[in-house]
Amino acid sequence: MSNPWTRLSKLIAPGAKTIVTVTTVHTDGTSTVTLRSGDTLRVQGDTVAASSKAIIQAGRIIGKAPDLSHYEIEV
């Protein structure tokens, strides 16, 4: 049996995941994305079309995100 901590760390990918909007897909395999704050980044990956939501992690697009509404509720 392997170490439980090693098994758990394989399930949890390093780094935070962020939902962004893809603004431009470049021909060199990168994309320009916009964060919710309005800042832009150039990240690796070209698998998500422009104007779509994507999930990025460690400077790379890891998949398409659903286009859901965002609500803030103050408690």
C-alpha positions as a LaTeX table, in Angstrom:
\begin{tabular}{lrrr}
\hline
Residue & $x$ (\AA) & $y$ (\AA) & $z$ (\AA) \\
\hline
Met1 & 0.00 & 0.00 & 0.00 \\
Ser2 & 1.33 & 3.45 & $-0.92$ \\
Asn3 & 1.59 & 6.49 & 1.29 \\
Pro4 & $-1.89$ & 8.12 & 1.74 \\
Trp5 & $-0.40$ & 11.62 & 1.49 \\
Thr6 & 1.19 & 10.79 & $-1.88$ \\
Arg7 & $-2.10$ & 9.40 & $-3.15$ \\
Leu8 & $-3.98$ & 12.53 & $-2.00$ \\
Ser9 & $-1.46$ & 14.93 & $-3.55$ \\
Lys10 & $-1.93$ & 13.22 & $-6.93$ \\
Leu11 & $-5.65$ & 14.06 & $-6.75$ \\
Ile12 & $-5.09$ & 17.72 & $-5.88$ \\
Ala13 & $-3.45$ & 19.66 & $-8.70$ \\
Pro14 & $-0.98$ & 22.38 & $-7.64$ \\
Gly15 & $-2.02$ & 26.01 & $-7.88$ \\
Ala16 & $-5.29$ & 27.87 & $-7.84$ \\
Lys17 & $-7.79$ & 27.60 & $-10.66$ \\
Thr18 & $-9.29$ & 30.80 & $-12.11$ \\
Ile19 & $-12.27$ & 31.36 & $-14.40$ \\
Val20 & $-11.45$ & 33.77 & $-17.25$ \\
Thr21 & $-12.92$ & 34.96 & $-20.54$ \\
Val22 & $-10.88$ & 34.19 & $-23.64$ \\
Thr23 & $-10.53$ & 37.35 & $-25.72$ \\
Thr24 & $-8.11$ & 36.24 & $-28.43$ \\
Val25 & $-6.75$ & 32.88 & $-29.60$ \\
His26 & $-3.29$ & 33.26 & $-31.15$ \\
Thr27 & $-1.72$ & 31.03 & $-33.83$ \\
Asp28 & 1.31 & 30.22 & $-31.65$ \\
Gly29 & $-0.73$ & 28.08 & $-29.24$ \\
Thr30 & $-1.43$ & 30.83 & $-26.70$ \\
Ser31 & $-4.51$ & 32.87 & $-25.80$ \\
Thr32 & $-5.15$ & 36.27 & $-24.32$ \\
Val33 & $-7.65$ & 36.07 & $-21.46$ \\
Thr34 & $-9.44$ & 38.62 & $-19.29$ \\
Leu35 & $-9.83$ & 38.15 & $-15.54$ \\
Arg36 & $-12.92$ & 39.31 & $-13.63$ \\
Ser37 & $-10.90$ & 42.29 & $-12.41$ \\
Gly38 & $-10.42$ & 43.43 & $-16.02$ \\
Asp39 & $-6.71$ & 42.56 & $-16.16$ \\
Thr40 & $-5.47$ & 40.60 & $-19.18$ \\
Leu41 & $-3.00$ & 37.73 & $-19.35$ \\
Arg42 & $-1.42$ & 35.71 & $-22.13$ \\
Val43 & $-1.58$ & 32.01 & $-21.26$ \\
Gln44 & $-0.64$ & 28.73 & $-22.91$ \\
Gly45 & $-3.41$ & 26.87 & $-24.69$ \\
Asp46 & $-5.73$ & 27.43 & $-27.62$ \\
Thr47 & $-8.47$ & 24.87 & $-27.02$ \\
Val48 & $-11.18$ & 27.33 & $-25.94$ \\
Ala49 & $-12.76$ & 29.66 & $-28.51$ \\
Ala50 & $-12.72$ & 33.45 & $-28.18$ \\
Ser51 & $-15.61$ & 34.92 & $-26.12$ \\
Ser52 & $-15.93$ & 31.68 & $-24.14$ \\
Lys53 & $-15.15$ & 31.02 & $-20.48$ \\
Ala54 & $-12.08$ & 28.95 & $-19.59$ \\
Ile55 & $-10.36$ & 27.59 & $-16.51$ \\
Ile56 & $-6.69$ & 28.45 & $-16.15$ \\
Gln57 & $-4.13$ & 27.03 & $-13.76$ \\
Ala58 & $-0.41$ & 27.84 & $-13.56$ \\
Gly59 & $-0.56$ & 29.96 & $-16.74$ \\
Arg60 & $-2.24$ & 27.31 & $-18.86$ \\
Ile61 & $-5.81$ & 26.72 & $-20.07$ \\
Ile62 & $-6.95$ & 23.42 & $-18.59$ \\
Gly63 & $-10.49$ & 23.36 & $-19.94$ \\
Lys64 & $-13.68$ & 25.12 & $-20.88$ \\
Ala65 & $-15.84$ & 26.58 & $-18.11$ \\
Pro66 & $-19.62$ & 26.85 & $-18.18$ \\
Asp67 & $-20.96$ & 30.35 & $-18.83$ \\
Leu68 & $-22.92$ & 30.80 & $-15.59$ \\
Ser69 & $-24.24$ & 33.97 & $-14.03$ \\
His70 & $-22.28$ & 35.50 & $-11.15$ \\
Tyr71 & $-24.09$ & 36.77 & $-8.06$ \\
Glu72 & $-22.80$ & 38.45 & $-4.91$ \\
Ile73 & $-24.85$ & 38.19 & $-1.75$ \\
Glu74 & $-24.00$ & 40.22 & 1.30 \\
Val75 & $-24.78$ & 38.58 & 4.62 \\
\hline
\end{tabular}
